[in-house]
Amino acid sequence: MSFSAAIFDMDGLLLDTERVCMGIFKQACAAQGVPFLESVYLSIIGRNAQGIEQTLRAGYGPELDYPALHEEWRQRYHAVVAHQAIPVKAGVIELLSWLKQNGIPTAVATSTGRELALRKLALAGLDGYFDHVTTGCEVRQGKPHPEIYLLAAQRLGVEPSRCLAFEDSNNGTKAAVAAGMITYQIPDLVAPCADTRALGHSILPSMHQVKSQLEALSA
C-alpha cells in the first residue's frame, strides 16, 4: 500500500455522535407528535442537509411538517453538541498520533456544516490533528457523491488515489470509493449493506485494528 495523506469522516467515525443524534431526533419526533421511524433515520446517516431533508420527506410522506421537525431537532441538537464534548471513538487518538509522527497530512471530510464541525472538533480536542477541514456546506453534492473527498484531497495537494479515507456509513464509504481512495470502513450504527460490501474496500471493527494494519503494511 502506498499513501501520502489520510482523510476522515467525523460523526460516527472520529466522534461517537450518531447515538447522541439519534436520541435527540427521537425527542424531537415526540415533541412534534411524529413517529420515530428507525429505518428511515438510519438511511440519513452520512448525508448532508439537503440529502437528509430529501430522505426524511420521502420516508415520512407528504403529511410531514419538515420545517417544524427540523427546527425542533436542530435546536435540541445544537444545545448539546455546541457546548459539550462528544466522546472520541476508540483508537482515534492513537491513529492520528501515528499519522502525525510519520508526517502524513490529514483532513476531515464531513457532511456537517463548517462552524459546527470546527466547534465539535475543538470541544473534543481533535482540532490540532488536521491540516484541513472540508464540510458539507462547501460542496454542491453530498455523500454518496465523491465531491467532498475530491475537494479535501485537492486542498491537501495529494492525488485521490494516494489518500486513505476513513468512514463509518454506507453513504460515506461509497463517496470515498467513488473518489478513488484507499477506503476503510469502521461501521457504527449501520452495518455495511450488500452493495457497499461489494465495493471491495477494507472493513474493520475499530481504529485500533486500522492502526495495526497500517503499521504492518508500512514496516
C-alpha positions in Angstrom: 0.0 0.0 0.0 1.3 3.4 -0.9 -0.4 6.5 0.5 0.5 10.2 1.1 -2.5 11.5 3.1 -5.4 10.5 5.2 -9.0 11.9 5.1 -11.5 11.2 7.8 -15.3 11.5 8.2 -16.2 13.0 11.6 -19.6 11.9 13.0 -19.7 8.2 13.9 -16.1 7.8 12.9 -14.0 10.2 14.9 -16.7 11.2 17.4 -19.4 8.9 18.9 -22.0 11.3 17.7 -24.6 9.1 16.0 -26.1 7.7 19.1 -26.4 11.2 20.6 -28.0 12.5 17.4 -30.5 9.6 17.1 -31.6 10.0 20.7 -32.2 13.7 20.1 -34.1 13.0 16.9 -36.4 10.7 18.9 -37.0 13.5 21.4 -37.8 15.9 18.5 -40.2 13.4 17.0 -42.0 13.0 20.3 -42.3 16.8 20.8 -43.8 17.2 17.3 -46.1 14.2 17.6 -44.3 12.4 14.8 -43.5 8.6 14.9 -39.8 7.6 15.1 -39.1 5.5 12.0 -35.7 3.9 12.7 -35.1 2.6 9.2 -35.7 6.0 7.7 -33.5 7.6 10.3 -30.6 5.2 9.7 -30.8 5.9 6.0 -29.9 9.6 6.5 -26.6 8.8 8.2 -23.7 10.3 6.2 -25.8 12.6 4.1 -25.6 16.4 4.1 -28.5 18.8 5.0 -30.1 18.5 1.5 -29.9 14.8 1.4 -31.3 14.5 5.0 -34.3 16.6 4.0 -35.0 14.6 0.8 -34.7 11.3 2.6 -36.9 12.2 5.6 -39.6 13.7 3.3 -39.6 10.6 1.2 -39.7 8.3 4.2 -42.4 10.1 6.1 -44.6 11.2 3.2 -46.3 14.5 2.3 -48.0 14.9 5.7 -44.7 15.6 7.4 -44.2 19.2 8.6 -40.5 19.0 7.8 -39.6 22.6 8.8 -41.1 22.2 12.2 -39.5 18.8 12.9 -36.1 20.0 11.5 -36.2 23.2 13.7 -37.1 21.1 16.8 -34.3 18.7 16.1 -31.8 21.4 15.3 -32.4 23.4 18.5 -32.2 20.3 20.7 -29.1 19.0 18.9 -27.1 22.3 19.0 -28.0 22.8 22.6 -26.0 19.6 23.3 -23.2 19.4 20.7 -22.2 23.1 20.6 -21.5 23.1 24.3 -20.5 19.5 25.3 -17.6 17.4 24.1 -18.7 14.3 22.2 -16.7 11.3 23.2 -13.8 10.4 20.8 -14.1 6.9 19.4 -11.7 4.1 20.4 -8.3 4.2 18.7 -8.8 7.6 17.1 -6.1 9.4 19.1 -3.6 6.6 18.6 -4.1 6.5 14.8 -4.0 10.3 14.4 -0.8 10.4 16.6 0.8 7.7 14.5 0.0 9.5 11.2 1.4 12.8 12.6 4.6 11.1 13.8 5.0 9.7 10.3 4.5 13.1 8.6 1.2 12.1 6.9 -1.0 15.1 6.3 -4.6 14.7 7.4 -8.0 16.2 6.7 -11.7 15.9 7.7 -14.4 15.5 5.1 -17.7 15.8 7.0 -21.3 16.4 5.9 -21.7 18.7 8.9 -21.7 22.5 8.4 -18.3 24.2 8.9 -19.0 26.2 12.0 -20.5 23.3 13.9 -17.8 20.9 12.6 -15.0 23.1 13.9 -16.7 23.5 17.2 -17.2 19.8 17.7 -13.6 19.0 16.8 -12.4 21.7 19.2 -14.5 20.6 22.1 -13.3 17.0 21.6 -9.6 18.2 21.5 -9.1 16.9 17.9 -8.7 20.2 16.0 -4.9 20.2 16.3 -4.6 17.0 14.4 -5.9 18.1 11.0 -4.4 20.2 8.2 -7.7 21.0 6.6 -11.5 20.6 7.3 -13.9 20.3 4.4 -17.6 20.4 5.2 -20.9 19.7 3.7 -21.7 23.4 3.1 -18.7 23.7 0.8 -19.9 21.2 -1.9 -22.9 21.1 -4.2 -23.4 17.3 -4.0 -23.3 15.4 -0.7 -22.2 11.9 0.1 -22.5 9.3 -1.5 -21.2 11.6 -4.3 -17.4 11.9 -4.1 -17.2 15.7 -4.4 -16.3 16.3 -0.7 -13.5 13.8 -0.8 -12.1 15.1 -4.1 -12.1 18.7 -2.6 -10.4 17.5 0.6 -7.7 15.8 -1.5 -7.2 18.9 -3.6 -6.7 21.0 -0.5 -4.1 18.6 0.7 -2.4 18.7 -2.7 -2.5 14.9 -2.9 -3.9 12.7 -5.7 -7.1 10.9 -4.5 -5.6 7.5 -5.3 -2.8 8.2 -2.8 -5.3 9.1 0.0 -6.5 6.9 2.7 -10.2 7.5 3.5 -11.9 6.5 6.7 -15.7 6.2 7.0 -18.4 4.6 9.1 -21.5 4.9 7.0 -22.5 3.3 3.7 -23.1 6.7 2.1 -19.7 8.0 3.1 -17.9 4.8 2.1 -19.5 4.9 -1.4 -18.3 8.5 -1.7 -14.7 7.7 -0.7 -14.5 4.7 -3.0 -16.0 6.7 -5.9 -13.3 9.3 -5.3 -10.7 6.5 -6.0 -9.3 6.4 -2.4 -7.9 3.6 -0.4 -11.0 3.2 1.8 -11.5 1.8 5.3 -15.0 1.4 6.8 -15.4 1.2 10.5 -19.1 0.6 11.0 -21.0 2.4 13.7 -24.9 2.3 13.9 -25.4 0.8 10.5 -23.7 -2.4 9.2 -22.3 -2.3 5.7 -25.1 -3.2 3.2 -24.5 -5.8 0.4 -23.8 -3.2 -2.3 -21.3 -1.4 -0.1 -19.5 -4.7 0.8 -19.3 -5.4 -2.9 -17.0 -2.4 -3.4 -14.1 -4.4 -2.1 -12.8 -1.9 0.5 -11.4 -2.8 3.9 -14.0 -3.2 6.8 -12.5 -3.3 10.3 -14.2 -3.1 13.7 -12.2 -0.2 15.2 -9.4 2.3 14.6 -7.1 0.1 16.7 -7.2 -2.6 14.0 -6.7 0.1 11.3 -3.6 1.3 13.0 -2.2 -2.2 13.4 -2.8 -3.0 9.8 -1.2 0.3 8.6 1.8 -0.3 10.8 2.3 -3.7 9.4 1.9 -2.6 5.8 4.4 0.3 6.4 7.0 -1.8 8.1 
